[in-house]
Amino acid sequence: QVQLVESGGGLVQPGGSLRLSCTISGGLLDYYYTIAWFRQAPGKEREGVASLDVIDRRTFYADSVKGRFTISRGNAKNTVNLQMNSLKPEDTAVYYCALAVPEGRHWLTKGKSIGETYEFGDWGQGTQVTVSS
Protein backbone atom coordinates (compact mmCIF):
# COMPACT_ATOMS: atom_id res chain seq x y z
CA GLN A 1 0.00 0.00 0.00
CA VAL A 2 1.58 3.25 -1.10
CA GLN A 3 1.66 6.07 1.44
CA LEU A 4 2.27 9.76 0.88
CA VAL A 5 3.38 12.10 3.67
CA GLU A 6 3.49 15.86 3.23
CA SER A 7 5.72 18.11 5.32
CA GLY A 8 6.96 21.68 5.39
CA GLY A 9 3.76 23.57 6.02
CA GLY A 10 3.44 26.34 8.55
CA LEU A 11 2.73 30.00 9.15
CA VAL A 12 4.46 32.55 6.92
CA GLN A 13 4.05 36.25 6.31
CA PRO A 14 2.84 37.56 2.95
CA GLY A 15 5.74 37.67 0.51
CA GLY A 16 7.51 34.84 2.27
CA SER A 17 8.46 31.38 1.06
CA LEU A 18 7.88 27.77 2.06
CA ARG A 19 8.99 24.48 0.60
CA LEU A 20 6.63 21.54 0.89
CA SER A 21 7.86 18.00 0.51
CA CYS A 22 5.97 14.82 -0.33
CA THR A 23 7.62 11.55 0.63
CA ILE A 24 6.33 8.35 -0.95
CA SER A 25 6.69 4.92 0.64
CA GLY A 26 5.42 1.50 -0.34
CA GLY A 27 5.80 2.24 -4.02
CA LEU A 28 8.11 3.80 -6.55
CA LEU A 29 7.37 7.19 -7.99
CA ASP A 30 8.56 5.99 -11.37
CA TYR A 31 5.59 3.60 -11.59
CA TYR A 32 3.17 6.51 -11.68
CA TYR A 33 2.21 8.88 -14.46
CA THR A 34 1.70 12.08 -12.51
CA ILE A 35 2.39 13.46 -9.08
CA ALA A 36 0.55 16.63 -8.17
CA TRP A 37 -0.08 19.11 -5.43
CA PHE A 38 -3.63 20.14 -4.66
CA ARG A 39 -4.94 22.53 -2.03
CA GLN A 40 -8.20 23.10 -0.27
CA ALA A 41 -9.15 26.28 1.56
CA PRO A 42 -12.04 26.39 4.06
CA GLY A 43 -15.35 26.36 2.27
CA LYS A 44 -13.79 25.83 -1.14
CA GLU A 45 -13.32 22.88 -3.42
CA ARG A 46 -9.99 21.14 -3.70
CA GLU A 47 -8.02 22.57 -6.60
CA GLY A 48 -4.92 21.56 -8.50
CA VAL A 49 -1.86 23.70 -7.88
CA ALA A 50 0.98 22.00 -9.75
CA SER A 51 1.79 18.67 -11.30
CA LEU A 52 4.75 16.76 -12.66
CA ASP A 53 4.44 14.04 -15.28
CA VAL A 54 7.07 11.62 -14.04
CA ILE A 55 8.48 10.14 -17.26
CA ASP A 56 8.65 13.16 -19.54
CA ARG A 57 9.04 15.63 -16.66
CA ARG A 58 6.42 18.02 -17.96
CA THR A 59 5.09 20.40 -15.35
CA PHE A 60 1.79 22.21 -15.17
CA TYR A 61 0.64 25.01 -12.89
CA ALA A 62 -2.56 26.71 -11.94
CA ASP A 63 -2.70 30.26 -13.29
CA SER A 64 -2.87 31.60 -9.75
CA VAL A 65 0.57 30.24 -8.86
CA LYS A 66 2.49 30.48 -12.14
CA GLY A 67 5.81 32.20 -11.66
CA ARG A 68 5.64 31.75 -7.89
CA PHE A 69 5.50 27.98 -7.30
CA THR A 70 7.83 25.30 -8.64
CA ILE A 71 7.31 21.55 -8.49
CA SER A 72 10.36 19.31 -8.73
CA ARG A 73 11.71 15.93 -7.74
CA GLY A 74 13.73 16.03 -4.55
CA ASN A 75 17.29 14.87 -4.10
CA ALA A 76 16.03 11.93 -2.08
CA LYS A 77 14.44 9.17 -4.09
CA ASN A 78 10.65 9.13 -3.99
CA THR A 79 10.28 12.72 -2.89
CA VAL A 80 8.72 15.66 -4.65
CA ASN A 81 8.93 19.26 -3.55
CA LEU A 82 6.79 22.33 -4.03
CA GLN A 83 8.74 25.54 -3.66
CA MET A 84 6.35 28.38 -2.92
CA ASN A 85 7.58 31.97 -3.19
CA SER A 86 5.89 35.34 -2.91
CA LEU A 87 3.13 33.78 -0.87
CA LYS A 88 -0.19 35.56 -0.59
CA PRO A 89 -2.99 35.27 1.99
CA GLU A 90 -5.11 33.57 -0.66
CA ASP A 91 -2.58 30.73 -0.77
CA THR A 92 -3.74 29.72 2.71
CA ALA A 93 -5.03 26.15 2.51
CA VAL A 94 -4.31 22.55 3.33
CA TYR A 95 -1.94 21.24 0.69
CA TYR A 96 -2.08 17.63 -0.46
CA CYS A 97 0.14 15.59 -2.72
CA ALA A 98 -1.41 12.93 -4.89
CA LEU A 99 -0.44 10.24 -7.38
CA ALA A 100 -2.08 9.17 -10.62
CA VAL A 101 -1.42 5.98 -12.56
CA PRO A 102 -1.39 6.19 -16.37
CA GLU A 103 -4.81 4.57 -16.75
CA GLY A 104 -6.24 6.95 -14.19
CA ARG A 105 -5.62 10.04 -16.26
CA HIS A 106 -8.40 11.24 -18.50
CA TRP A 107 -7.50 11.68 -22.17
CA LEU A 108 -8.61 15.29 -22.02
CA THR A 109 -6.05 16.21 -19.38
CA LYS A 110 -3.32 13.59 -19.74
CA GLY A 111 -0.14 15.33 -20.74
CA LYS A 112 -2.02 18.62 -21.05
CA SER A 113 -2.83 19.90 -17.58
CA ILE A 114 -2.73 19.15 -13.86
CA GLY A 115 -5.80 16.97 -13.99
CA GLU A 116 -8.89 16.62 -11.82
CA THR A 117 -9.03 15.16 -8.32
CA TYR A 118 -10.81 11.99 -9.48
CA GLU A 119 -7.84 11.08 -11.67
CA PHE A 120 -5.63 10.67 -8.61
CA GLY A 121 -5.98 7.49 -6.59
CA ASP A 122 -3.48 7.99 -3.79
CA TRP A 123 -3.43 10.96 -1.45
CA GLY A 124 -1.52 12.21 1.54
CA GLN A 125 -3.10 13.57 4.70
CA GLY A 126 -2.21 17.17 3.91
CA THR A 127 -0.16 19.93 5.48
CA GLN A 128 -1.49 23.32 6.55
CA VAL A 129 -0.10 26.46 4.96
CA THR A 130 -1.17 29.75 6.49
CA VAL A 131 -0.12 33.08 4.99
CA SER A 132 -0.85 35.90 7.37
CA SER A 133 0.76 38.94 8.93
Buried (B, 14 or more C-beta within 10 A) or exposed (E): EBEBBBEBBEEBEEEBEBBBBBBBEEBEBEEBBBBBBBBBBEEEEBBBBBBBBBEEEEBBBBEEBEEBBBBBBBEEEBBBBBBBBEBEEEBBBBBBBBBBBEEBBEEEBBEEBBBBBEBBEBBBEBBEBBBEE
